[in-house]
Amino acid sequence: MIVKRSVTQSIAQALSAIVLLSLLTTGLALVTLLSSQRDAEAINLAGSLRMQSYRMAWDASRQPQNLAHHLARYQQTLDAPVLQKLDRPWVPREVSVRYQRLRAAWPALQQQLQQGDTVAYQQQVPIYVGEIDRFVLGLQRYTELKMHLVAVSSLVGVIAIVALALALMTIRFTRLKVVRPLNALVTASRYVESGNFAFPPLHVEQQNELRVMSHAFSGMAARLHSHYQLLESTVREKTEDLTQANRTLSLLYDSSQMLTASPLHPALFEAVLSNVLTREKLTAIRLDSDHFQFHAGDEKAAGEWQRQPLQQDEQQMGELRWQTTGASRPDEMMRSLAAMLGRALWIWQAQQQYQQMLLIEERTTIARELHDSLAQSLSFLRIQLTLLRRTVDKEDIAAHAIIADFDQALADAYRQLRELLTTFRLTIEQADLVAAMQAMIASLREKSGAEIQFTYQTGLQSLEAQQQVHVLQIAREALLNAIRHASAQVIRVDYQHSEQGEHLLTITDDGTGINSTDEPPGHYGLTIMAERAQRLSGNLTIHAQQRGTRVELRFPPQPTRQLA
């Protein structure tokens, strides 16, 4: 409850009104007295006007030599400052009007005296003197009115002062015995109303109703405080639980939306980790598995890692790790996030394996068709060419030269067909490009005496099936060129993955080098390598070194839909 006007305030307002009234009455009396200082002078001057009027009538008939002097003196008296002050708003209208009539009538009488018309002046003087009498009477009444006003205001001031003294005594008693305990109760009630039960103690010395009320209020407030604390604690716990549950659901929902909005690829996983990093205010977060590594944030060497395994169908897919500067993240939320990411990784690997199986099946079909058609035809032509060589006369050198050319062309065609079939039969088990690269390099080591070194960083596993096939084919073609055409003894294959996500595959050999990137007729290896690089949205560069050749393949991290 809000107190609109306290007892003290009401009494104070009453006392203020009494004091103000006393000041007003006293001031009014003082002002009235001050204004009455020259009232006697005004009455005397007004009365002298009557005598001077008769004297000028005497001067006009008996002593004309004194008329000018008495006229000037009369005018000076009529224009006296004390009489001119009567023309003010607070002066009674009767007084100011009669004064103005005297001033207005005087010029005509003055003109009669100056023109020597004594008879006319003597006839008008009694009327003019009567007006002066009425003016003097008005001044007298005005002065009496002011004296009455002074008396009344003084009486009112005395009464107000006496009332003030009595009121001060009353208010002091009321303030000590009534108002102070009531104010303490009001203050305590406001504390309780705002939920603060630590109000100042209520002390009432008198054994009266206010003391009983104060004790009852203190006991009630103590019980309310106890119940309020219990309720507040319960509400706080429930609110924290609901807030945490809502935050967990929101984070999981957003992560699920991000993972299902588009086909799975590395950028999606990194975006999910970045979202978790921002929402949960983590220092760093990583997603590690045997084939994939994604991270977000800045890792601290001295920071403590918290871990949550990624599992799918009782198979561990990897591990989710995070660093935080504050309190540990709720286990339930990170456990749910790890389960979602593990499921997404499993689905992504399954999709890659499925795409790889489709690609392998398509290439196996092409290889089988080539083997059953073109390879059989080339074999038949070689047999027929052998029979033709036996039937042609050995002395016919020109014919044998043509047959030798045919034989060499068929051998080259057959060799290129075998290489093409080998290319089509390359497989990438479990969508693992690293294993496929190692298997391909091992096969080439057995067929040649070259030393082939393979180093790589994490990131090859994040490529899609089509991308992996193109990278594998480009690497194989570069290695074959270094072995067959450059007679290289040491070949280094290096794969780098920059922080910006760019892929860089480098094949360096110590062979005889390459003179020109223009291929001879019938050879298409470099052209096919360049086309594969374009399908990766990248570029292929071949550099001739002081000893050997350096082949570089650069392509961006985003999966491209132009792969074929």
LINQUI-V497282 format. One line per field, one symbol per residue. phi: phi as a letter, one per 40 degrees, with the letter a starting at -180 (. if undefined). psi: psi as a letter, one per 30 degrees, with the letter a starting at -180 (. if undefined). A space follows every 10 residues. Layout:
# LINQUI-V497282
phi = ???
psi = ???
This chain:
# LINQUI-V497282
phi = .bccaccdcc cccccccccc cccccccccc cccccccbcc cccccccccc cccccccccc cbbccccccc cccccccccd dccccccbcc cdcdcccccc ccccccdccc cccccgcccc cccccdcccc ccdccccccc cccccccccc cccccccccc cccccccccc cccccccbcc cccccccccc dcccgbcccd ccbbcccbcc cccccccccc cccccccccc cccccccccc cccccccccc cccccccccb cadcadcccc ccccccdccc fccaabbbac bbabaagbcb cccccbbacb bafgbcciab babacbcccd cccccccccc cccccccccc cccccccccc cccccccccc ccbccccccc cccccccccc cccccccccc cccccccccc cccccccccc ccccccbbcf fbcccccccc cccccccbcc cbbbbabcic ccccdccccc cccccccccc cccccbfcbb bbbbbbbccc gccbbbbbbb ccgbcacccc dgbbcccccc ccccccgbab bbbcbdagbb bbbbaccccb ccca
psi = kkjejleeee eeeeeeeeee eeeeeeeeee eeeefgegee eeeeeeefee eeeeefeeee feifffeeee eeeeeeeegk efefffilef kkeeeeeeee eeeefeeeee eeeffgieee efefeeeeee eeeeeeeeee eeeeeeeeee eeeeeeeeee eeeeeeeeee eeeeeefeee eeeeeeeeee eeeggjghlk kjjjekiaee eeeeeeeeee eeeeeeeeee eeeeeeeeee eeeeeeeeee eeeeeeeeff flkkleeeee eeeeeeeeeg hlelkljkaf fkjklkljkk eflkkkkjlj kjhgkkfbkk klkkfblkkk eeeeeeeeee eeeeeeeeee eeeeeeeeee eeeeeeeeee efdeeeeeee eeeeeeeeee fkkffieeee eeeeeeeeee eeeeeeeeee eeefgkljkg hjeeeeeeee eeeeeeflgk jkkjkllkfe fflleeeeee eeeeeeeeee eeeeffhkek kkkkkkjlff fkkjkkjklg aflkelgkkl kfkgeeeeee eeeefggalk kkkklejakk kkjkllfkkk ggk.
